[in-house]
Amino acid sequence: FFEVRLLELAGFQPQLFECRSCGAETRPEGQYFSAEEGGVLCPNCGPRKRGARPLSLGALKVLRHFQRSAFEAVEGLRLGPAVQRELETLMEGYLTFVLERRLHTPEFIQRVRALLPAPQQLEAAPEA
């Protein structure tokens, strides 16, 4: 969420509602994401663009939700492991492209996450 908002503030918000190549409105299906193009590519344009990565419908919906929602609307959102990994990989690649160098921040975040208890343990904790 915070990475998406930071990109917006810096003027690098990815386009998630229409194909960056042909301008077609995205449909409720898997798309492609191109850091170089700055957002989503449709299923027709995506395979032709070097470096474009498949983007699942679930990940696309989450990214759109992050762009349109306040923190309070996303703070309790639980993502499945596959979508979470997909989003982490996508955002790391996009941020790296935007900053034109490899980031060390995602590695740091991964090390911190490894120290945290699993989400199931957090949810099972008694309320104060």
CORSUL-V155376 format. One line per field, one symbol per residue. phi: phi as a letter, one per 40 degrees, with the letter a starting at -180 (. if undefined). psi: psi as a letter, one per 40 degrees, with the letter a starting at -180 (. if undefined). burial: I if it has 9 or more other C-alpha atoms within 8 Angstrom, else O. Layout:
BEGIN
phi->???
psi->???
burial->???
END
This chain:
BEGIN
phi->.cccccccccgbcccbbacccbgcccbcacbbbbcccgicbccccdccccgcbdbcccccccccccccbcddcbcccbbcdccccccccccccccccccfacccddccccccdcccccdccccccccc
psi->dddddddddeefhiheeihedeeihiigiiaihhddefaiiidddddehhehiihidddddddddddeiiddeedehhiiddddddddddddddddddefihieddddddddddeiiidddddehii.
burial->OOOIIOIIOOOIIIIIOIIIOOOOOIOOOIIIIIIOOIIIIIIOIIIOOOOIOIIIIOIIOOIIIIIOIOOOOIOOOOOOOOIIOIIOOOIIIIIIIOOOOOIOOOOOOOOOOOOOOOOOOOOOOOOO
END
